[in-house]
Amino acid sequence: MHVKVRFMEPFASAVGRPEVEVVVPDGVTVRHLVVHLCDQYPDLKMHLYEETGGITDYLTMFVNDKPVTDFEMKLDDDDFVMMLFPISGG
């Protein structure tokens, strides 16, 4: 199945472009997509994982404009995924 992924900074720089389309197995989860993307784009891994090996708490993801609250959420063909770090300031 095909999934489109849009990257905001710093992910876009790590991947080398702001959007990719990847082919993944049916029933893939968001967690498996992250692993797949890190395999395809090794520079991405340093932005997504903590030193302990877990996915950073700062990662924010949306699937079809809905926030991901569970990395075990299954994806469907033609889903649109966005990856970003939330920005705050004052």
GROMACS elastic network, one bead per residue, 0.5 to 0.9 nm:
[ bonds ]
;  ai    aj funct       b0    kb
    1    22     6  0.82218   500
    1    23     6  0.54880   500
    1    24     6  0.54904   500
    1    25     6  0.60032   500
    1    26     6  0.58671   500
    1    27     6  0.88592   500
    1    76     6  0.74511   500
    1    78     6  0.72356   500
    2    21     6  0.65887   500
    2    22     6  0.56657   500
    2    24     6  0.63872   500
    2    25     6  0.86647   500
    2    76     6  0.82375   500
    2    77     6  0.53579   500
    2    78     6  0.53577   500
    2    79     6  0.75028   500
    3    20     6  0.84134   500
    3    21     6  0.56140   500
    3    22     6  0.54436   500
    3    23     6  0.64947   500
    3    24     6  0.73922   500
    3    75     6  0.81288   500
    3    76     6  0.77658   500
    3    77     6  0.62471   500
    3    78     6  0.50841   500
    3    79     6  0.51783   500
    3    80     6  0.60916   500
    3    81     6  0.73163   500
    4    19     6  0.71339   500
    4    20     6  0.58204   500
    4    22     6  0.64047   500
    4    23     6  0.89823   500
    4    78     6  0.68333   500
    4    79     6  0.64099   500
    4    81     6  0.60859   500
    4    82     6  0.84538   500
    5    18     6  0.83400   500
    5    19     6  0.55327   500
    5    20     6  0.53824   500
    5    21     6  0.61424   500
    5    22     6  0.77164   500
    5    79     6  0.85259   500
    5    80     6  0.59432   500
    5    82     6  0.56656   500
    5    83     6  0.74543   500
    6    12     6  0.79860   500
    6    17     6  0.88495   500
    6    18     6  0.56733   500
    6    20     6  0.66573   500
    6    21     6  0.88115   500
    6    80     6  0.76978   500
    6    81     6  0.62270   500
    6    83     6  0.63617   500
    6    84     6  0.87721   500
    7    10     6  0.79575   500
    7    11     6  0.54107   500
    7    13     6  0.86277   500
    7    15     6  0.81837   500
    7    17     6  0.77892   500
    7    19     6  0.59252   500
    7    20     6  0.84145   500
    7    81     6  0.86195   500
    7    82     6  0.60099   500
    7    83     6  0.51349   500
    7    84     6  0.64659   500
    8    11     6  0.56970   500
    8    12     6  0.54894   500
    8    13     6  0.84975   500
    8    18     6  0.66233   500
    8    19     6  0.89035   500
    8    82     6  0.77055   500
    8    83     6  0.62466   500
    8    84     6  0.51223   500
    8    85     6  0.76385   500
    9    12     6  0.51776   500
    9    13     6  0.64276   500
    9    14     6  0.83721   500
    9    18     6  0.83385   500
    9    83     6  0.88494   500
    9    84     6  0.68440   500
    9    85     6  0.76507   500
   10    13     6  0.55720   500
   10    14     6  0.65292   500
   10    15     6  0.89585   500
   10    44     6  0.87103   500
   10    47     6  0.75545   500
   10    84     6  0.79724   500
   10    85     6  0.80691   500
   11    14     6  0.50352   500
   11    15     6  0.61981   500
   11    16     6  0.83723   500
   11    17     6  0.86725   500
   11    18     6  0.79376   500
   11    43     6  0.87454   500
   11    44     6  0.62830   500
   11    47     6  0.71529   500
   11    48     6  0.87370   500
   11    83     6  0.75637   500
   11    84     6  0.73605   500
   11    85     6  0.88511   500
   12    15     6  0.51774   500
   12    16     6  0.57552   500
   12    17     6  0.51716   500
   12    19     6  0.75226   500
   12    44     6  0.87422   500
   13    17     6  0.64955   500
   13    18     6  0.77332   500
   13    43     6  0.88987   500
   13    44     6  0.86876   500
   14    17     6  0.80904   500
   14    41     6  0.73336   500
   14    42     6  0.81470   500
   14    43     6  0.51833   500
   14    44     6  0.51827   500
   14    45     6  0.87530   500
   14    47     6  0.83039   500
   15    18     6  0.75708   500
   15    19     6  0.86487   500
   15    20     6  0.88272   500
   15    37     6  0.89439   500
   15    40     6  0.87716   500
   15    41     6  0.57546   500
   15    42     6  0.83039   500
   15    43     6  0.69517   500
   15    44     6  0.64037   500
   16    19     6  0.89825   500
   16    41     6  0.88259   500
   17    20     6  0.74840   500
   19    82     6  0.89845   500
   22    36     6  0.89110   500
   22    37     6  0.83729   500
   24    27     6  0.86110   500
   24    28     6  0.67534   500
   24    32     6  0.89577   500
   24    33     6  0.75873   500
   24    36     6  0.80894   500
   24    77     6  0.89996   500
   25    28     6  0.58129   500
   26    74     6  0.89408   500
   26    75     6  0.79788   500
   26    76     6  0.73511   500
   26    77     6  0.76531   500
   27    74     6  0.57119   500
   27    75     6  0.62171   500
   27    76     6  0.69669   500
   28    31     6  0.81649   500
   28    32     6  0.60553   500
   28    33     6  0.68213   500
   28    72     6  0.87298   500
   28    73     6  0.83938   500
   28    74     6  0.56230   500
   28    75     6  0.57851   500
   28    76     6  0.79664   500
   29    32     6  0.51290   500
   29    33     6  0.62664   500
   29    34     6  0.87624   500
   29    71     6  0.67384   500
   29    72     6  0.52129   500
   29    73     6  0.52722   500
   29    75     6  0.56989   500
   30    34     6  0.63319   500
   30    35     6  0.87851   500
   30    63     6  0.89551   500
   30    68     6  0.82829   500
   30    70     6  0.80245   500
   30    71     6  0.50148   500
   30    72     6  0.59710   500
   30    73     6  0.58089   500
   30    74     6  0.63906   500
   30    75     6  0.66918   500
   31    34     6  0.51753   500
   31    35     6  0.64379   500
   31    36     6  0.86943   500
   31    55     6  0.87965   500
   31    70     6  0.87678   500
   31    72     6  0.60870   500
   31    73     6  0.80115   500
   32    35     6  0.50402   500
   32    36     6  0.60650   500
   32    37     6  0.85536   500
   32    71     6  0.84522   500
   32    72     6  0.83012   500
   33    37     6  0.60697   500
   33    38     6  0.85698   500
   33    75     6  0.87866   500
   34    37     6  0.51256   500
   34    38     6  0.62201   500
   34    39     6  0.86594   500
   34    45     6  0.88290   500
   34    48     6  0.83304   500
   34    55     6  0.89190   500
   35    38     6  0.51342   500
   35    39     6  0.62456   500
   35    40     6  0.87266   500
   35    45     6  0.85261   500
   36    39     6  0.50815   500
   36    40     6  0.62923   500
   36    41     6  0.85522   500
   37    40     6  0.50397   500
   37    41     6  0.58347   500
   37    42     6  0.79781   500
   37    44     6  0.75951   500
   37    45     6  0.84516   500
   38    42     6  0.50762   500
   38    43     6  0.73994   500
   38    44     6  0.56300   500
   38    45     6  0.52662   500
   38    48     6  0.85669   500
   39    42     6  0.57758   500
   39    44     6  0.88118   500
   39    45     6  0.83522   500
   40    44     6  0.88497   500
   41    44     6  0.56532   500
   41    45     6  0.76541   500
   42    45     6  0.56624   500
   42    46     6  0.80232   500
   43    46     6  0.62113   500
   43    47     6  0.77626   500
   44    47     6  0.55628   500
   44    48     6  0.65872   500
   44    49     6  0.89832   500
   45    48     6  0.51751   500
   45    49     6  0.60214   500
   46    49     6  0.59469   500
   46    50     6  0.78797   500
   46    51     6  0.89738   500
   47    50     6  0.82424   500
   47    56     6  0.80798   500
   47    59     6  0.87234   500
   48    54     6  0.84015   500
   48    55     6  0.56418   500
   48    56     6  0.56396   500
   48    57     6  0.88801   500
   48    58     6  0.84355   500
   48    59     6  0.68356   500
   49    52     6  0.78155   500
   49    53     6  0.58045   500
   49    54     6  0.54822   500
   49    56     6  0.51512   500
   49    57     6  0.89285   500
   50    53     6  0.53679   500
   50    54     6  0.55120   500
   50    55     6  0.60771   500
   50    56     6  0.53730   500
   50    57     6  0.86178   500
   51    54     6  0.75456   500
   52    55     6  0.88571   500
   53    56     6  0.87542   500
   54    57     6  0.87078   500
   55    58     6  0.85511   500
   55    59     6  0.75958   500
   56    59     6  0.58234   500
   57    60     6  0.80337   500
   58    84     6  0.86141   500
   58    85     6  0.60224   500
   58    86     6  0.71859   500
   59    83     6  0.71328   500
   59    84     6  0.62036   500
   59    85     6  0.53755   500
   59    86     6  0.76408   500
   60    67     6  0.75863   500
   60    68     6  0.74262   500
   60    82     6  0.82024   500
   60    83     6  0.59719   500
   60    84     6  0.53089   500
   60    85     6  0.57229   500
   60    86     6  0.66845   500
   61    66     6  0.84093   500
   61    67     6  0.59780   500
   61    68     6  0.54631   500
   61    69     6  0.84637   500
   61    81     6  0.69250   500
   61    82     6  0.54784   500
   61    84     6  0.63711   500
   61    85     6  0.85490   500
   62    65     6  0.53838   500
   62    66     6  0.51106   500
   62    68     6  0.53326   500
   62    69     6  0.89643   500
   62    80     6  0.80541   500
   62    81     6  0.55629   500
   62    82     6  0.51137   500
   62    83     6  0.67922   500
   62    84     6  0.87555   500
   63    66     6  0.52905   500
   63    67     6  0.64333   500
   63    68     6  0.65567   500
   63    75     6  0.81814   500
   63    79     6  0.66595   500
   63    80     6  0.56361   500
   63    82     6  0.65679   500
   64    67     6  0.84449   500
   64    79     6  0.62362   500
   64    80     6  0.51297   500
   64    81     6  0.63395   500
   64    82     6  0.81940   500
   65    80     6  0.79726   500
   65    81     6  0.79558   500
   65    82     6  0.80419   500
   68    71     6  0.68568   500
   68    73     6  0.76659   500
   69    72     6  0.89434   500
   69    73     6  0.81800   500
   70    73     6  0.55635   500
   71    74     6  0.83534   500
   75    78     6  0.87204   500
   75    79     6  0.66073   500
   76    79     6  0.56290   500
   84    87     6  0.89483   500
